[in-house]
Amino acid sequence: MNKNLNTDNLFREKLDGFSEQPPSHVWDAVKGKLAAQQRKKRFVYAGWITAAAVIVLAFLAGWYFNNYKEIKIPDLAEQNPIQPKINEHKKTAPNDKNLSAEFVPEKQLNTENINTENANRDNNLLQTAKLESPIVDDRNVTESTSQRLNMNLLKRIDALILNAHPKLFLAEKSVQKVEYSLNESDKFLIAENSKSLNTKNKGWKMGMHLSPGYSSHTAAHTENYAQNMNFTADDGNGNVGGGFSVQYKTTKKLSVESGVYFVQNGQKSVNSIDLFAANQNADFALGLAGETRFDNAVNLSKGNLVMNSTAGVIEMAAAPKGTEIISELDAFNPEFSNSLVSDGQFSQVFEFIEIPLFLRYKVVDSKFGIELVGGINAGIVVGNNAYIDNSYGLQNIGKTQDISTVNLSGTVGVGMNYGLGKHISVAVEPRLNYYFYSINSNPEVDFRPYRIGVFTGLYYEF
Amino acid sequence: MSNDVRAQAKLYELFAPKMFGVCLRFSKDKTEAEDNLQDGFIKVFKYINGFRHEGSFEGWIRRIMVNVSLEKYRKQSLLYPVEDIGTYETPNFSDDILAKISASELIEVIQDLTPRYRMVFNLFVIEGMNHKEIGKEMNISVGTSKSNLARAREILQRRVKELYREKKTNANSPA
C-alpha cells in the first residue's frame, strides 16, 4: 500500500503541473477548423435567410395574385356597354391613374392596370430581394455576428483568466489535493454536460400534458339514503385529461410545481342480475343476464323526479326518453316506491379544473430521470352532468345536487423523463389522485372520486 | 485577424502547454497527443458558452481534454486486448530516484503502457477519479479498473527502476 502511494505520489508530483509547448502546427490546425466551422455556420444562416426570403416572396406572390383577381373583376363589365357601368367601375378603383381619362375602353383600362401592377410587383420584388438577401454582401452579416461573439468571448476570457491564472501556478501537491480535484472533476463534468437537462440548480420548466386515465370513486351512504337507491353495479370511467404545468427548481433535487389540469371523473351504473343491494320497497324490472338496465327508485317532488344516485341526489324535470315510471296509485299507503325503469345505463360525470401544488424529488438525475411527485390539488368543479344512455342515445338528465365547487385532493406519482435535447424532455408519469373529503355536501352521501392517470407530456426547460 | 480569433489565440496560448502535458500523459506518443490537443481545443471553443463558472476554467478545459482522450480510447479499445499477468514484487523507489527522474521520462514510461493501463493509471492517480467513476467512463468493471491500476503501477515501477539503473550505469561508465 505504502509502495503504491509512493509510486502514485512520484508520478503525481512530477506530472500534475507538467506542461510542454505544443508544436505550432496544432494551433494552425485548430484555427483552420474553427474557420471552416464558421463558414459552415454562415452557410446555415444563409440557408435560413434564403428560406425566409422564399416565404416572403411566396407571400407577396400570393398577395399579388389575389389582388390581380380583384382587378380582373371589371372584365365582367366589358360585356356590358352601358355607360353607368363604366362610371361604377371608376368608383371602385379610385386610386387608379386612369381615373382622369373619361372614356377609356374597358379593355385598355384593364391591361394598363395590370401593367402598372406588374411594374409595382417587380419593384416590390426587387426591394424585397435587396432587403431580404444579405447573401449578396455576407461580410456585413458575419461582421456583425462575429463582433457580437467577440464581445462575449472577450468579456468571458478576461473574467476567466483572472480566475484561472493563479491556479496555473499551484505548486503544492498532496493527497488532499487529489480529493479536492476529484470533487472538482465532478463539477467539470457537470459544467461540460451543459446539454443535460438536469444540470441546472435553479430554473423554470414548463410542461404540456395529456393524461389518459381511469376514474372511479369510493362512496358511502346513510342507510336511509341507500334504501332509495338500487345501484348494484358501479364502475369507473376511462377518460382523457390534460393541462399545463410550471415547475420551479429550488435545489438540484427538489422542485415545486403548479399548473392547470382538466380532468374528468365519474362512474357508470347499471343493475346487475345479482341484486344483493336491492331495496325491498322498490319495484323494478330486473335485467336479463347480459342486458344493461338501469332501474331506480324515484320520488315525485314539486313536479320533478328526484332520484338518489351514488354521488348524490339528481333532480329531473321529466322522465328521460325511453324510460318508464312505475307508480303505485295508492298514494296513502304505498307498498312500493315509485320506480324509473330503463334499458341502457346511467352515468355521472364531473369535470374538474385542478390547480396543483406539488413537490418533486429527483431520484435519478441523468438523461433518463426518475422523479417522485406528491402534493395537493384544489379541484374546482366546472362540469356536473348525469346521463342516461339508452336506445334514444346519450341524454343529459340533469345535475347531481349539493356538489361543492372547490374540493381538496391529494396526488402521488412517479415520473420517468427522458431528455431529448438541451431544453426539451418527454415524461411519462403515472399518478393517483384522491379526494380527501366528500365532494357532495349532503351529509347522507360520502362520495370521493379518485383517478389513476398516466400523465404523458412534453417539458421545456428555460 | 478578427477580435474573435485574437481572443481564441490568447486563450490557446495560455492553456495549450499545460493541456499538451495532459494529452501527452493520455497518449501513446506525441502525434496522438497533438491530435487530442487539437480536437480538445476545438471543443473548448465550440462549447465555451456552455461553461457555467462551476469550478475553475482550467479544470473545465482539462476535463474536455481528458474526455477527448477517453472518447478516443473507447473507439480504439477493441484493438488492444489487455493480458492479465500475475503480480510481481518490485522494490520501493529511493529518494534518489524521486529527485533525479524527470517528468518527460515519466511521461515516456506512461506512454509505453497499453492504452487501458495508461487510461486507468492517469484517471486514478493524476485526475483523482475513483474506480467506480473510472469503470463508468471506460465501460469496465470496478474490479478490472483495480487490477489494471495495480498492473500499471507494477509495470511503471519496474520501468522506472530499469531506467534509473541504466542511467546510473551510463553515468559511471568511462567515456
Contacts between the chains, C-beta under 8 A, distances in Angstrom:
chain1	res1	chain2	res2	distance
A	2	B	92	7.6
A	3	B	90	7.8
A	3	B	92	5.2
A	3	B	157	7.6
A	4	B	150	7.9
A	4	B	153	5.9
A	6	B	92	5.7
A	6	B	93	5.8
A	7	B	93	7.1
A	7	B	153	5.1
A	7	B	156	6.3
A	7	B	157	5.5
A	8	B	125	4.7
A	8	B	153	7.6
A	10	B	93	6.0
A	10	B	97	7.8
A	10	B	98	5.6
A	10	B	101	7.6
A	10	B	106	7.7
A	10	B	160	7.7
A	11	B	106	6.0
A	11	B	110	7.6
A	11	B	121	7.7
A	11	B	125	5.6
A	11	B	126	6.8
A	11	B	156	7.2
A	12	B	125	5.8
A	12	B	126	5.9
A	14	B	101	7.0
A	14	B	102	7.5
A	14	B	103	4.5
A	14	B	106	5.2
A	15	B	21	7.4
A	15	B	25	6.1
A	15	B	103	5.7
A	15	B	106	6.0
A	15	B	107	6.9
A	15	B	110	7.9
A	15	B	126	5.9
A	16	B	126	5.9
A	17	B	18	7.5
A	17	B	21	7.8
A	18	B	18	7.9
A	18	B	21	4.0
A	18	B	24	7.7
A	18	B	25	7.6
A	18	B	103	4.5
A	18	B	107	7.1
A	19	B	17	3.9
A	19	B	18	4.2
A	19	B	20	6.7
A	19	B	21	4.4
A	20	B	17	6.0
A	20	B	20	5.2
A	20	B	21	5.5
A	20	B	24	6.5
A	20	B	104	7.8
A	21	B	16	7.6
A	21	B	17	5.1
A	21	B	20	7.2
A	22	B	16	5.4
A	22	B	17	6.9
A	22	B	20	4.1
A	22	B	33	8.0
A	22	B	34	6.3
A	22	B	37	5.6
A	23	B	34	6.6
A	25	B	34	7.8
A	26	B	16	7.4
A	26	B	20	7.9
A	26	B	34	5.2
A	26	B	37	5.5
A	26	B	38	5.2
A	26	B	41	8.0
A	27	B	9	7.3
A	27	B	12	5.7
A	27	B	16	7.1
A	29	B	38	5.0
A	30	B	8	8.0
A	30	B	12	6.8
A	30	B	38	5.4
A	30	B	41	4.8
A	30	B	42	5.9
A	30	B	45	7.7
A	31	B	5	6.8
A	31	B	8	7.7
A	31	B	9	7.8
A	33	B	38	7.5
A	33	B	42	5.3
A	34	B	5	7.7
A	34	B	8	6.8
A	34	B	42	6.6
A	34	B	45	5.9
A	37	B	42	7.8
A	37	B	46	7.4
A	146	B	2	5.7
A	146	B	3	7.8
A	146	B	4	5.2
A	147	B	3	7.4
A	149	B	4	5.5
A	150	B	2	6.6
A	150	B	3	3.8
A	150	B	4	4.4
A	150	B	7	6.6
A	152	B	49	7.4
A	153	B	4	6.1
A	153	B	7	4.7
A	153	B	8	7.4
A	153	B	48	6.8
A	154	B	3	6.4
A	154	B	7	5.0
A	156	B	48	6.8
A	156	B	51	7.6
A	157	B	7	5.4
A	157	B	10	6.6
A	157	B	11	5.6
A	160	B	51	7.8
A	160	B	57	4.2
A	161	B	11	8.0
A	161	B	14	6.5
A	161	B	57	7.8
A	163	B	56	6.5
A	163	B	57	6.2
A	164	B	56	5.4
A	164	B	57	4.2
A	164	B	58	4.6
A	165	B	14	7.6
A	167	B	56	5.3
A	167	B	58	5.4
A	167	B	59	7.9
A	168	B	14	7.9
A	168	B	18	6.7
A	168	B	58	6.6
A	178	B	128	4.2
A	179	B	128	7.0
A	181	B	59	7.7
A	181	B	127	7.1
A	181	B	128	4.3
A	182	B	128	4.0
A	182	B	129	6.5
A	182	B	130	7.0
A	184	B	55	5.2
A	184	B	56	7.2
A	184	B	59	5.2
A	185	B	59	7.1
A	185	B	63	6.3
A	185	B	127	6.1
A	185	B	128	6.3
A	185	B	129	6.5
A	187	B	54	4.9
A	187	B	55	3.7
A	187	B	59	7.2
A	188	B	54	7.9
A	188	B	55	5.3
A	188	B	59	4.9
A	188	B	60	5.1
A	188	B	62	7.3
A	188	B	63	3.5
A	189	B	63	6.5
A	190	B	52	7.8
A	190	B	54	5.9
A	191	B	50	7.5
A	191	B	51	5.9
A	191	B	52	5.1
A	191	B	53	8.0
A	191	B	54	4.8
A	191	B	55	6.0
A	191	B	60	5.2
A	191	B	63	7.6
A	192	B	47	7.1
A	192	B	50	7.3
A	192	B	60	6.5
A	192	B	63	5.6
A	192	B	64	6.2
A	192	B	67	7.0
A	194	B	47	6.7
A	194	B	50	3.2
A	194	B	51	7.7
A	194	B	52	6.7
A	195	B	50	7.7
A	199	B	52	7.9
